[in-house]
């Protein structure tokens, strides 16, 4: 799917296309629509850079108790 946003709107917002992709990916991740890896891919950045953007915006990592238990089981602890 493609969305066309006129350049004038990005310019008015002081954003580039890359900035907008990052913002959309952050929203999707924060709402638990996509994983952190998929969000980074959507934004076109590394996972590390995506996590840095999350840190800047104080967006917590989506990690619940069931994921912790799965990790503990995988690690054999």
mmCIF file of the N, C-alpha and C atoms, coordinates in Angstrom:
data_MODEL
# 
_entry.id   MODEL 
# 
loop_
_atom_site.group_PDB 
_atom_site.id 
_atom_site.type_symbol 
_atom_site.label_atom_id 
_atom_site.label_alt_id 
_atom_site.label_comp_id 
_atom_site.label_asym_id 
_atom_site.label_entity_id 
_atom_site.label_seq_id 
_atom_site.pdbx_PDB_ins_code 
_atom_site.Cartn_x 
_atom_site.Cartn_y 
_atom_site.Cartn_z 
_atom_site.occupancy 
_atom_site.B_iso_or_equiv 
_atom_site.pdbx_formal_charge 
_atom_site.auth_seq_id 
_atom_site.auth_comp_id 
_atom_site.auth_asym_id 
_atom_site.auth_atom_id 
_atom_site.pdbx_PDB_model_num 
ATOM 1   N N  . UNK A 1 1  ? 0.842  -1.167  0.000  1.00 0.00 ? 1  UNK A N  1 
ATOM 2   C CA . UNK A 1 1  ? 0.000  0.000   0.000  1.00 0.00 ? 1  UNK A CA 1 
ATOM 3   C C  . UNK A 1 1  ? 0.889  1.233   0.000  1.00 0.00 ? 1  UNK A C  1 
ATOM 4   N N  . UNK A 1 2  ? 0.490  2.205   -0.733 1.00 0.00 ? 2  UNK A N  1 
ATOM 5   C CA . UNK A 1 2  ? 1.220  3.471   -0.780 1.00 0.00 ? 2  UNK A CA 1 
ATOM 6   C C  . UNK A 1 2  ? 0.311  4.607   -0.343 1.00 0.00 ? 2  UNK A C  1 
ATOM 7   N N  . UNK A 1 3  ? 0.894  5.523   0.386  1.00 0.00 ? 3  UNK A N  1 
ATOM 8   C CA . UNK A 1 3  ? 0.184  6.730   0.798  1.00 0.00 ? 3  UNK A CA 1 
ATOM 9   C C  . UNK A 1 3  ? 0.965  7.912   0.270  1.00 0.00 ? 3  UNK A C  1 
ATOM 10  N N  . UNK A 1 4  ? 0.283  8.810   -0.366 1.00 0.00 ? 4  UNK A N  1 
ATOM 11  C CA . UNK A 1 4  ? 0.933  10.004  -0.890 1.00 0.00 ? 4  UNK A CA 1 
ATOM 12  C C  . UNK A 1 4  ? 0.606  11.186  0.014  1.00 0.00 ? 4  UNK A C  1 
ATOM 13  N N  . UNK A 1 5  ? 1.645  11.761  0.561  1.00 0.00 ? 5  UNK A N  1 
ATOM 14  C CA . UNK A 1 5  ? 1.494  12.951  1.395  1.00 0.00 ? 5  UNK A CA 1 
ATOM 15  C C  . UNK A 1 5  ? 2.228  14.083  0.684  1.00 0.00 ? 5  UNK A C  1 
ATOM 16  N N  . UNK A 1 6  ? 1.513  15.122  0.331  1.00 0.00 ? 6  UNK A N  1 
ATOM 17  C CA . UNK A 1 6  ? 2.159  16.229  -0.368 1.00 0.00 ? 6  UNK A CA 1 
ATOM 18  C C  . UNK A 1 6  ? 3.357  16.787  0.412  1.00 0.00 ? 6  UNK A C  1 
ATOM 19  N N  . UNK A 1 7  ? 4.390  17.081  -0.301 1.00 0.00 ? 7  UNK A N  1 
ATOM 20  C CA . UNK A 1 7  ? 5.634  17.580  0.295  1.00 0.00 ? 7  UNK A CA 1 
ATOM 21  C C  . UNK A 1 7  ? 5.380  18.810  1.159  1.00 0.00 ? 7  UNK A C  1 
ATOM 22  N N  . UNK A 1 8  ? 4.410  19.618  0.804  1.00 0.00 ? 8  UNK A N  1 
ATOM 23  C CA . UNK A 1 8  ? 4.128  20.849  1.556  1.00 0.00 ? 8  UNK A CA 1 
ATOM 24  C C  . UNK A 1 8  ? 3.752  20.544  3.015  1.00 0.00 ? 8  UNK A C  1 
ATOM 25  N N  . UNK A 1 9  ? 3.079  19.401  3.247  1.00 0.00 ? 9  UNK A N  1 
ATOM 26  C CA . UNK A 1 9  ? 2.711  19.038  4.612  1.00 0.00 ? 9  UNK A CA 1 
ATOM 27  C C  . UNK A 1 9  ? 3.934  18.618  5.422  1.00 0.00 ? 9  UNK A C  1 
ATOM 28  N N  . UNK A 1 10 ? 4.809  17.861  4.788  1.00 0.00 ? 10 UNK A N  1 
ATOM 29  C CA . UNK A 1 10 ? 6.045  17.473  5.469  1.00 0.00 ? 10 UNK A CA 1 
ATOM 30  C C  . UNK A 1 10 ? 6.884  18.702  5.778  1.00 0.00 ? 10 UNK A C  1 
ATOM 31  N N  . UNK A 1 11 ? 6.963  19.589  4.816  1.00 0.00 ? 11 UNK A N  1 
ATOM 32  C CA . UNK A 1 11 ? 7.747  20.807  4.998  1.00 0.00 ? 11 UNK A CA 1 
ATOM 33  C C  . UNK A 1 11 ? 7.166  21.650  6.134  1.00 0.00 ? 11 UNK A C  1 
ATOM 34  N N  . UNK A 1 12 ? 5.844  21.765  6.169  1.00 0.00 ? 12 UNK A N  1 
ATOM 35  C CA . UNK A 1 12 ? 5.188  22.539  7.229  1.00 0.00 ? 12 UNK A CA 1 
ATOM 36  C C  . UNK A 1 12 ? 5.434  21.922  8.605  1.00 0.00 ? 12 UNK A C  1 
ATOM 37  N N  . UNK A 1 13 ? 5.529  20.607  8.645  1.00 0.00 ? 13 UNK A N  1 
ATOM 38  C CA . UNK A 1 13 ? 5.782  19.900  9.905  1.00 0.00 ? 13 UNK A CA 1 
ATOM 39  C C  . UNK A 1 13 ? 7.269  19.854  10.240 1.00 0.00 ? 13 UNK A C  1 
ATOM 40  N N  . UNK A 1 14 ? 8.117  20.300  9.312  1.00 0.00 ? 14 UNK A N  1 
ATOM 41  C CA . UNK A 1 14 ? 9.559  20.252  9.528  1.00 0.00 ? 14 UNK A CA 1 
ATOM 42  C C  . UNK A 1 14 ? 10.097 18.835  9.521  1.00 0.00 ? 14 UNK A C  1 
ATOM 43  N N  . UNK A 1 15 ? 9.466  17.980  8.699  1.00 0.00 ? 15 UNK A N  1 
ATOM 44  C CA . UNK A 1 15 ? 9.840  16.570  8.654  1.00 0.00 ? 15 UNK A CA 1 
ATOM 45  C C  . UNK A 1 15 ? 10.266 16.162  7.255  1.00 0.00 ? 15 UNK A C  1 
ATOM 46  N N  . UNK A 1 16 ? 11.070 15.120  7.229  1.00 0.00 ? 16 UNK A N  1 
ATOM 47  C CA . UNK A 1 16 ? 11.416 14.483  5.966  1.00 0.00 ? 16 UNK A CA 1 
ATOM 48  C C  . UNK A 1 16 ? 10.565 13.222  5.837  1.00 0.00 ? 16 UNK A C  1 
ATOM 49  N N  . UNK A 1 17 ? 10.625 12.582  4.695  1.00 0.00 ? 17 UNK A N  1 
ATOM 50  C CA . UNK A 1 17 ? 9.917  11.316  4.502  1.00 0.00 ? 17 UNK A CA 1 
ATOM 51  C C  . UNK A 1 17 ? 10.428 10.274  5.503  1.00 0.00 ? 17 UNK A C  1 
ATOM 52  N N  . UNK A 1 18 ? 11.732 10.279  5.727  1.00 0.00 ? 18 UNK A N  1 
ATOM 53  C CA . UNK A 1 18 ? 12.329 9.336   6.676  1.00 0.00 ? 18 UNK A CA 1 
ATOM 54  C C  . UNK A 1 18 ? 11.819 9.590   8.095  1.00 0.00 ? 18 UNK A C  1 
ATOM 55  N N  . UNK A 1 19 ? 11.707 10.869  8.477  1.00 0.00 ? 19 UNK A N  1 
ATOM 56  C CA . UNK A 1 19 ? 11.170 11.215  9.796  1.00 0.00 ? 19 UNK A CA 1 
ATOM 57  C C  . UNK A 1 19 ? 9.746  10.686  9.958  1.00 0.00 ? 19 UNK A C  1 
ATOM 58  N N  . UNK A 1 20 ? 8.939  10.852  8.930  1.00 0.00 ? 20 UNK A N  1 
ATOM 59  C CA . UNK A 1 20 ? 7.550  10.402  8.981  1.00 0.00 ? 20 UNK A CA 1 
ATOM 60  C C  . UNK A 1 20 ? 7.460  8.890   9.109  1.00 0.00 ? 20 UNK A C  1 
ATOM 61  N N  . UNK A 1 21 ? 8.286  8.176   8.358  1.00 0.00 ? 21 UNK A N  1 
ATOM 62  C CA . UNK A 1 21 ? 8.292  6.715   8.454  1.00 0.00 ? 21 UNK A CA 1 
ATOM 63  C C  . UNK A 1 21 ? 8.646  6.274   9.877  1.00 0.00 ? 21 UNK A C  1 
ATOM 64  N N  . UNK A 1 22 ? 9.614  6.943   10.481 1.00 0.00 ? 22 UNK A N  1 
ATOM 65  C CA . UNK A 1 22 ? 10.009 6.620   11.849 1.00 0.00 ? 22 UNK A CA 1 
ATOM 66  C C  . UNK A 1 22 ? 8.847  6.875   12.809 1.00 0.00 ? 22 UNK A C  1 
ATOM 67  N N  . UNK A 1 23 ? 8.187  8.005   12.666 1.00 0.00 ? 23 UNK A N  1 
ATOM 68  C CA . UNK A 1 23 ? 7.065  8.335   13.549 1.00 0.00 ? 23 UNK A CA 1 
ATOM 69  C C  . UNK A 1 23 ? 5.938  7.319   13.427 1.00 0.00 ? 23 UNK A C  1 
ATOM 70  N N  . UNK A 1 24 ? 5.627  6.918   12.213 1.00 0.00 ? 24 UNK A N  1 
ATOM 71  C CA . UNK A 1 24 ? 4.573  5.919   11.994 1.00 0.00 ? 24 UNK A CA 1 
ATOM 72  C C  . UNK A 1 24 ? 4.977  4.589   12.629 1.00 0.00 ? 24 UNK A C  1 
ATOM 73  N N  . UNK A 1 25 ? 6.225  4.193   12.428 1.00 0.00 ? 25 UNK A N  1 
ATOM 74  C CA . UNK A 1 25 ? 6.711  2.937   13.002 1.00 0.00 ? 25 UNK A CA 1 
ATOM 75  C C  . UNK A 1 25 ? 6.666  2.980   14.527 1.00 0.00 ? 25 UNK A C  1 
ATOM 76  N N  . UNK A 1 26 ? 7.024  4.106   15.113 1.00 0.00 ? 26 UNK A N  1 
ATOM 77  C CA . UNK A 1 26 ? 6.978  4.250   16.568 1.00 0.00 ? 26 UNK A CA 1 
ATOM 78  C C  . UNK A 1 26 ? 5.548  4.130   17.088 1.00 0.00 ? 26 UNK A C  1 
ATOM 79  N N  . UNK A 1 27 ? 4.620  4.742   16.396 1.00 0.00 ? 27 UNK A N  1 
ATOM 80  C CA . UNK A 1 27 ? 3.205  4.647   16.795 1.00 0.00 ? 27 UNK A CA 1 
ATOM 81  C C  . UNK A 1 27 ? 2.723  3.209   16.701 1.00 0.00 ? 27 UNK A C  1 
ATOM 82  N N  . UNK A 1 28 ? 3.019  2.540   15.601 1.00 0.00 ? 28 UNK A N  1 
ATOM 83  C CA . UNK A 1 28 ? 2.602  1.145   15.440 1.00 0.00 ? 28 UNK A CA 1 
ATOM 84  C C  . UNK A 1 28 ? 3.199  0.267   16.544 1.00 0.00 ? 28 UNK A C  1 
ATOM 85  N N  . UNK A 1 29 ? 4.477  0.492   16.854 1.00 0.00 ? 29 UNK A N  1 
ATOM 86  C CA . UNK A 1 29 ? 5.122  -0.302  17.898 1.00 0.00 ? 29 UNK A CA 1 
ATOM 87  C C  . UNK A 1 29 ? 4.499  -0.001  19.261 1.00 0.00 ? 29 UNK A C  1 
ATOM 88  N N  . UNK A 1 30 ? 4.320  1.271   19.559 1.00 0.00 ? 30 UNK A N  1 
ATOM 89  C CA . UNK A 1 30 ? 3.773  1.672   20.852 1.00 0.00 ? 30 UNK A CA 1 
ATOM 90  C C  . UNK A 1 30 ? 2.367  1.103   21.061 1.00 0.00 ? 30 UNK A C  1 
ATOM 91  N N  . UNK A 1 31 ? 1.613  0.988   19.995 1.00 0.00 ? 31 UNK A N  1 
ATOM 92  C CA . UNK A 1 31 ? 0.253  0.432   20.078 1.00 0.00 ? 31 UNK A CA 1 
ATOM 93  C C  . UNK A 1 31 ? 0.247  -1.093  19.985 1.00 0.00 ? 31 UNK A C  1 
ATOM 94  N N  . UNK A 1 32 ? 1.445  -1.679  19.920 1.00 0.00 ? 32 UNK A N  1 
ATOM 95  C CA . UNK A 1 32 ? 1.617  -3.139  19.847 1.00 0.00 ? 32 UNK A CA 1 
ATOM 96  C C  . UNK A 1 32 ? 1.025  -3.755  18.582 1.00 0.00 ? 32 UNK A C  1 
ATOM 97  N N  . UNK A 1 33 ? 1.068  -2.984  17.501 1.00 0.00 ? 33 UNK A N  1 
ATOM 98  C CA . UNK A 1 33 ? 0.584  -3.470  16.209 1.00 0.00 ? 33 UNK A CA 1 
ATOM 99  C C  . UNK A 1 33 ? 1.652  -4.315  15.527 1.00 0.00 ? 33 UNK A C  1 
ATOM 100 N N  . UNK A 1 34 ? 2.921  -3.927  15.704 1.00 0.00 ? 34 UNK A N  1 
ATOM 101 C CA . UNK A 1 34 ? 4.044  -4.640  15.095 1.00 0.00 ? 34 UNK A CA 1 
ATOM 102 C C  . UNK A 1 34 ? 5.167  -4.797  16.110 1.00 0.00 ? 34 UNK A C  1 
ATOM 103 N N  . UNK A 1 35 ? 6.049  -5.738  15.832 1.00 0.00 ? 35 UNK A N  1 
ATOM 104 C CA . UNK A 1 35 ? 7.195  -5.990  16.711 1.00 0.00 ? 35 UNK A CA 1 
ATOM 105 C C  . UNK A 1 35 ? 8.255  -4.907  16.535 1.00 0.00 ? 35 UNK A C  1 
ATOM 106 N N  . UNK A 1 36 ? 9.201  -4.907  17.415 1.00 0.00 ? 36 UNK A N  1 
ATOM 107 C CA . UNK A 1 36 ? 10.283 -3.926  17.336 1.00 0.00 ? 36 UNK A CA 1 
ATOM 108 C C  . UNK A 1 36 ? 11.116 -4.116  16.061 1.00 0.00 ? 36 UNK A C  1 
ATOM 109 N N  . UNK A 1 37 ? 11.334 -5.371  15.673 1.00 0.00 ? 37 UNK A N  1 
ATOM 110 C CA . UNK A 1 37 ? 12.092 -5.641  14.449 1.00 0.00 ? 37 UNK A CA 1 
ATOM 111 C C  . UNK A 1 37 ? 11.360 -5.152  13.206 1.00 0.00 ? 37 UNK A C  1 
ATOM 112 N N  . UNK A 1 38 ? 10.059 -5.424  13.156 1.00 0.00 ? 38 UNK A N  1 
ATOM 113 C CA . UNK A 1 38 ? 9.249  -4.971  12.018 1.00 0.00 ? 38 UNK A CA 1 
ATOM 114 C C  . UNK A 1 38 ? 9.151  -3.450  12.000 1.00 0.00 ? 38 UNK A C  1 
ATOM 115 N N  . UNK A 1 39 ? 9.063  -2.845  13.174 1.00 0.00 ? 39 UNK A N  1 
ATOM 116 C CA . UNK A 1 39 ? 8.987  -1.385  13.251 1.00 0.00 ? 39 UNK A CA 1 
ATOM 117 C C  . UNK A 1 39 ? 10.272 -0.743  12.728 1.00 0.00 ? 39 UNK A C  1 
ATOM 118 N N  . UNK A 1 40 ? 11.401 -1.305  13.114 1.00 0.00 ? 40 UNK A N  1 
ATOM 119 C CA . UNK A 1 40 ? 12.685 -0.787  12.621 1.00 0.00 ? 40 UNK A CA 1 
ATOM 120 C C  . UNK A 1 40 ? 12.760 -0.936  11.107 1.00 0.00 ? 40 UNK A C  1 
ATOM 121 N N  . UNK A 1 41 ? 12.307 -2.081  10.619 1.00 0.00 ? 41 UNK A N  1 
ATOM 122 C CA . UNK A 1 41 ? 12.311 -2.325  9.174  1.00 0.00 ? 41 UNK A CA 1 
ATOM 123 C C  . UNK A 1 41 ? 11.407 -1.323  8.456  1.00 0.00 ? 41 UNK A C  1 
ATOM 124 N N  . UNK A 1 42 ? 10.218 -1.078  8.997  1.00 0.00 ? 42 UNK A N  1 
ATOM 125 C CA . UNK A 1 42 ? 9.300  -0.104  8.401  1.00 0.00 ? 42 UNK A CA 1 
ATOM 126 C C  . UNK A 1 42 ? 9.919  1.289   8.367  1.00 0.00 ? 42 UNK A C  1 
ATOM 127 N N  . UNK A 1 43 ? 10.618 1.635   9.442  1.00 0.00 ? 43 UNK A N  1 
ATOM 128 C CA . UNK A 1 43 ? 11.253 2.950   9.526  1.00 0.00 ? 43 UNK A CA 1 
ATOM 129 C C  . UNK A 1 43 ? 12.489 3.070   8.644  1.00 0.00 ? 43 UNK A C  1 
ATOM 130 N N  . UNK A 1 44 ? 13.026 1.910   8.240  1.00 0.00 ? 44 UNK A N  1 
ATOM 131 C CA . UNK A 1 44 ? 14.227 1.934   7.410  1.00 0.00 ? 44 UNK A CA 1 
ATOM 132 C C  . UNK A 1 44 ? 15.486 2.234   8.193  1.00 0.00 ? 44 UNK A C  1 
ATOM 133 N N  . UNK A 1 45 ? 15.482 1.825   9.478  1.00 0.00 ? 45 UNK A N  1 
ATOM 134 C CA . UNK A 1 45 ? 16.642 2.057   10.336 1.00 0.00 ? 45 UNK A CA 1 
ATOM 135 C C  . UNK A 1 45 ? 17.034 0.745   11.005 1.00 0.00 ? 45 UNK A C  1 
ATOM 136 N N  . UNK A 1 46 ? 18.201 0.732   11.612 1.00 0.00 ? 46 UNK A N  1 
ATOM 137 C CA . UNK A 1 46 ? 18.623 -0.454  12.357 1.00 0.00 ? 46 UNK A CA 1 
ATOM 138 C C  . UNK A 1 46 ? 17.787 -0.571  13.627 1.00 0.00 ? 46 UNK A C  1 
ATOM 139 N N  . UNK A 1 47 ? 17.778 -1.757  14.192 1.00 0.00 ? 47 UNK A N  1 
ATOM 140 C CA . UNK A 1 47 ? 17.047 -1.956  15.442 1.00 0.00 ? 47 UNK A CA 1 
ATOM 141 C C  . UNK A 1 47 ? 17.629 -1.061  16.536 1.00 0.00 ? 47 UNK A C  1 
ATOM 142 N N  . UNK A 1 48 ? 18.933 -0.939  16.556 1.00 0.00 ? 48 UNK A N  1 
ATOM 143 C CA . UNK A 1 48 ? 19.604 -0.071  17.533 1.00 0.00 ? 48 UNK A CA 1 
ATOM 144 C C  . UNK A 1 48 ? 19.117 1.371   17.404 1.00 0.00 ? 48 UNK A C  1 
ATOM 145 N N  . UNK A 1 49 ? 19.094 1.895   16.182 1.00 0.00 ? 49 UNK A N  1 
ATOM 146 C CA . UNK A 1 49 ? 18.636 3.271   15.965 1.00 0.00 ? 49 UNK A CA 1 
ATOM 147 C C  . UNK A 1 49 ? 17.169 3.435   16.355 1.00 0.00 ? 49 UNK A C  1 
ATOM 148 N N  . UNK A 1 50 ? 16.373 2.397   16.069 1.00 0.00 ? 50 UNK A N  1 
ATOM 149 C CA . UNK A 1 50 ? 14.964 2.461   16.442 1.00 0.00 ? 50 UNK A CA 1 
ATOM 150 C C  . UNK A 1 50 ? 14.828 2.516   17.963 1.00 0.00 ? 50 UNK A C  1 
ATOM 151 N N  . UNK A 1 51 ? 15.611 1.702   18.652 1.00 0.00 ? 51 UNK A N  1 
ATOM 152 C CA . UNK A 1 51 ? 15.555 1.707   20.113 1.00 0.00 ? 51 UNK A CA 1 
ATOM 153 C C  . UNK A 1 51 ? 16.033 3.041   20.684 1.00 0.00 ? 51 UNK A C  1 
ATOM 154 N N  . UNK A 1 52 ? 16.979 3.681   20.020 1.00 0.00 ? 52 UNK A N  1 
ATOM 155 C CA . UNK A 1 52 ? 17.429 5.003   20.462 1.00 0.00 ? 52 UNK A CA 1 
ATOM 156 C C  . UNK A 1 52 ? 16.300 6.025   20.303 1.00 0.00 ? 52 UNK A C  1 
ATOM 157 N N  . UNK A 1 53 ? 15.552 5.925   19.208 1.00 0.00 ? 53 UNK A N  1 
ATOM 158 C CA . UNK A 1 53 ? 14.398 6.817   18.989 1.00 0.00 ? 53 UNK A CA 1 
ATOM 159 C C  . UNK A 1 53 ? 13.340 6.559   20.062 1.00 0.00 ? 53 UNK A C  1 
ATOM 160 N N  . UNK A 1 54 ? 13.151 5.294   20.427 1.00 0.00 ? 54 UNK A N  1 
ATOM 161 C CA . UNK A 1 54 ? 12.209 4.965   21.499 1.00 0.00 ? 54 UNK A CA 1 
ATOM 162 C C  . UNK A 1 54 ? 12.659 5.610   22.808 1.00 0.00 ? 54 UNK A C  1 
ATOM 163 N N  . UNK A 1 55 ? 13.944 5.508   23.084 1.00 0.00 ? 55 UNK A N  1 
ATOM 164 C CA . UNK A 1 55 ? 14.497 6.066   24.320 1.00 0.00 ? 55 UNK A CA 1 
ATOM 165 C C  . UNK A 1 55 ? 14.279 7.577   24.367 1.00 0.00 ? 55 UNK A C  1 
ATOM 166 N N  . UNK A 1 56 ? 14.544 8.247   23.261 1.00 0.00 ? 56 UNK A N  1 
ATOM 167 C CA . UNK A 1 56 ? 14.374 9.694   23.187 1.00 0.00 ? 56 UNK A CA 1 
ATOM 168 C C  . UNK A 1 56 ? 12.934 10.101  23.490 1.00 0.00 ? 56 UNK A C  1 
ATOM 169 N N  . UNK A 1 57 ? 11.987 9.282   23.027 1.00 0.00 ? 57 UNK A N  1 
ATOM 170 C CA . UNK A 1 57 ? 10.559 9.585   23.207 1.00 0.00 ? 57 UNK A CA 1 
ATOM 171 C C  . UNK A 1 57 ? 9.963  8.914   24.441 1.00 0.00 ? 57 UNK A C  1 
ATOM 172 N N  . UNK A 1 58 ? 10.827 8.251   25.217 1.00 0.00 ? 58 UNK A N  1 
ATOM 173 C CA . UNK A 1 58 ? 10.402 7.558   26.434 1.00 0.00 ? 58 UNK A CA 1 
ATOM 174 C C  . UNK A 1 58 ? 9.314  6.513   26.162 1.00 0.00 ? 58 UNK A C  1 
ATOM 175 N N  . UNK A 1 59 ? 9.497  5.748   25.092 1.00 0.00 ? 59 UNK A N  1 
ATOM 176 C CA . UNK A 1 59 ? 8.594  4.657   24.743 1.00 0.00 ? 59 UNK A CA 1 
ATOM 177 C C  . UNK A 1 59 ? 9.192  3.371   25.297 1.00 0.00 ? 59 UNK A C  1 
ATOM 178 N N  . UNK A 1 60 ? 8.491  2.709   26.211 1.00 0.00 ? 60 UNK A N  1 
ATOM 179 C CA . UNK A 1 60 ? 9.049  1.492   26.796 1.00 0.00 ? 60 UNK A CA 1 
ATOM 180 C C  . UNK A 1 60 ? 9.040  0.314   25.820 1.00 0.00 ? 60 UNK A C  1 
ATOM 181 N N  . UNK A 1 61 ? 9.930  -0.624  26.074 1.00 0.00 ? 61 UNK A N  1 
ATOM 182 C CA . UNK A 1 61 ? 9.986  -1.851  25.282 1.00 0.00 ? 61 UNK A CA 1 
ATOM 183 C C  . UNK A 1 61 ? 8.768  -2.689  25.644 1.00 0.00 ? 61 UNK A C  1 
ATOM 184 N N  . UNK A 1 62 ? 8.081  -3.222  24.645 1.00 0.00 ? 62 UNK A N  1 
ATOM 185 C CA . UNK A 1 62 ? 6.941  -4.114  24.875 1.00 0.00 ? 62 UNK A CA 1 
ATOM 186 C C  . UNK A 1 62 ? 7.480  -5.487  25.254 1.00 0.00 ? 62 UNK A C  1 
ATOM 187 N N  . UNK A 1 63 ? 7.433  -5.780  26.525 1.00 0.00 ? 63 UNK A N  1 
ATOM 188 C CA . UNK A 1 63 ? 7.976  -7.048  27.013 1.00 0.00 ? 63 UNK A CA 1 
ATOM 189 C C  . UNK A 1 63 ? 7.162  -7.422  28.239 1.00 0.00 ? 63 UNK A C  1 
ATOM 190 N N  . UNK A 1 64 ? 6.324  -8.420  28.108 1.00 0.00 ? 64 UNK A N  1 
ATOM 191 C CA . UNK A 1 64 ? 5.468  -8.779  29.229 1.00 0.00 ? 64 UNK A CA 1 
ATOM 192 C C  . UNK A 1 64 ? 5.954  -10.054 29.913 1.00 0.00 ? 64 UNK A C  1 
ATOM 193 N N  . UNK A 1 65 ? 5.257  -10.436 30.957 1.00 0.00 ? 65 UNK A N  1 
ATOM 194 C CA . UNK A 1 65 ? 5.674  -11.582 31.774 1.00 0.00 ? 65 UNK A CA 1 
ATOM 195 C C  . UNK A 1 65 ? 5.704  -12.882 30.979 1.00 0.00 ? 65 UNK A C  1 
ATOM 196 N N  . UNK A 1 66 ? 4.774  -13.056 30.041 1.00 0.00 ? 66 UNK A N  1 
ATOM 197 C CA . UNK A 1 66 ? 4.777  -14.296 29.249 1.00 0.00 ? 66 UNK A CA 1 
ATOM 198 C C  . UNK A 1 66 ? 6.018  -14.379 28.365 1.00 0.00 ? 66 UNK A C  1 
ATOM 199 N N  . UNK A 1 67 ? 6.463  -13.235 27.837 1.00 0.00 ? 67 UNK A N  1 
ATOM 200 C CA . UNK A 1 67 ? 7.693  -13.222 27.042 1.00 0.00 ? 67 UNK A CA 1 
ATOM 201 C C  . UNK A 1 67 ? 8.907  -13.515 27.930 1.00 0.00 ? 67 UNK A C  1 
ATOM 202 N N  . UNK A 1 68 ? 8.900  -12.988 29.146 1.00 0.00 ? 68 UNK A N  1 
ATOM 203 C CA . UNK A 1 68 ? 9.978  -13.268 30.082 1.00 0.00 ? 68 UNK A CA 1 
ATOM 204 C C  . UNK A 1 68 ? 10.031 -14.762 30.390 1.00 0.00 ? 68 UNK A C  1 
ATOM 205 N N  . UNK A 1 69 ? 8.882  -15.353 30.652 1.00 0.00 ? 69 UNK A N  1 
ATOM 206 C CA . UNK A 1 69 ? 8.839  -16.776 30.961 1.00 0.00 ? 69 UNK A CA 1 
ATOM 207 C C  . UNK A 1 69 ? 9.316  -17.612 29.778 1.00 0.00 ? 69 UNK A C  1 
ATOM 208 N N  . UNK A 1 70 ? 8.945  -17.212 28.565 1.00 0.00 ? 70 UNK A N  1 
ATOM 209 C CA . UNK A 1 70 ? 9.423  -17.914 27.365 1.00 0.00 ? 70 UNK A CA 1 
ATOM 210 C C  . UNK A 1 70 ? 10.946 -17.825 27.266 1.00 0.00 ? 70 UNK A C  1 
ATOM 211 N N  . UNK A 1 71 ? 11.484 -16.636 27.550 1.00 0.00 ? 71 UNK A N  1 
ATOM 212 C CA . UNK A 1 71 ? 12.942 -16.463 27.491 1.00 0.00 ? 71 UNK A CA 1 
ATOM 213 C C  . UNK A 1 71 ? 13.638 -17.305 28.564 1.00 0.00 ? 71 UNK A C  1 
ATOM 214 N N  . UNK A 1 72 ? 13.081 -17.343 29.751 1.00 0.00 ? 72 UNK A N  1 
ATOM 215 C CA . UNK A 1 72 ? 13.653 -18.150 30.828 1.00 0.00 ? 72 UNK A CA 1 
ATOM 216 C C  . UNK A 1 72 ? 13.654 -19.621 30.425 1.00 0.00 ? 72 UNK A C  1 
ATOM 217 N N  . UNK A 1 73 ? 12.541 -20.075 29.847 1.00 0.00 ? 73 UNK A N  1 
ATOM 218 C CA . UNK A 1 73 ? 12.429 -21.465 29.405 1.00 0.00 ? 73 UNK A CA 1 
ATOM 219 C C  . UNK A 1 73 ? 13.452 -21.762 28.305 1.00 0.00 ? 73 UNK A C  1 
ATOM 220 N N  . UNK A 1 74 ? 13.589 -20.849 27.349 1.00 0.00 ? 74 UNK A N  1 
ATOM 221 C CA . UNK A 1 74 ? 14.539 -21.023 26.254 1.00 0.00 ? 74 UNK A CA 1 
ATOM 222 C C  . UNK A 1 74 ? 15.968 -21.106 26.768 1.00 0.00 ? 74 UNK A C  1 
ATOM 223 N N  . UNK A 1 75 ? 16.266 -20.291 27.771 1.00 0.00 ? 75 UNK A N  1 
ATOM 224 C CA . UNK A 1 75 ? 17.623 -20.266 28.341 1.00 0.00 ? 75 UNK A CA 1 
ATOM 225 C C  . UNK A 1 75 ? 17.866 -21.431 29.304 1.00 0.00 ? 75 UNK A C  1 
ATOM 226 N N  . UNK A 1 76 ? 16.804 -22.159 29.654 1.00 0.00 ? 76 UNK A N  1 
ATOM 227 C CA . UNK A 1 76 ? 16.944 -23.304 30.557 1.00 0.00 ? 76 UNK A CA 1 
ATOM 228 C C  . UNK A 1 76 ? 17.201 -22.903 31.992 1.00 0.00 ? 76 UNK A C  1 
ATOM 229 N N  . UNK A 1 77 ? 16.717 -21.759 32.369 1.00 0.00 ? 77 UNK A N  1 
ATOM 230 C CA . UNK A 1 77 ? 16.930 -21.290 33.753 1.00 0.00 ? 77 UNK A CA 1 
ATOM 231 C C  . UNK A 1 77 ? 15.809 -21.714 34.675 1.00 0.00 ? 77 UNK A C  1 
# 
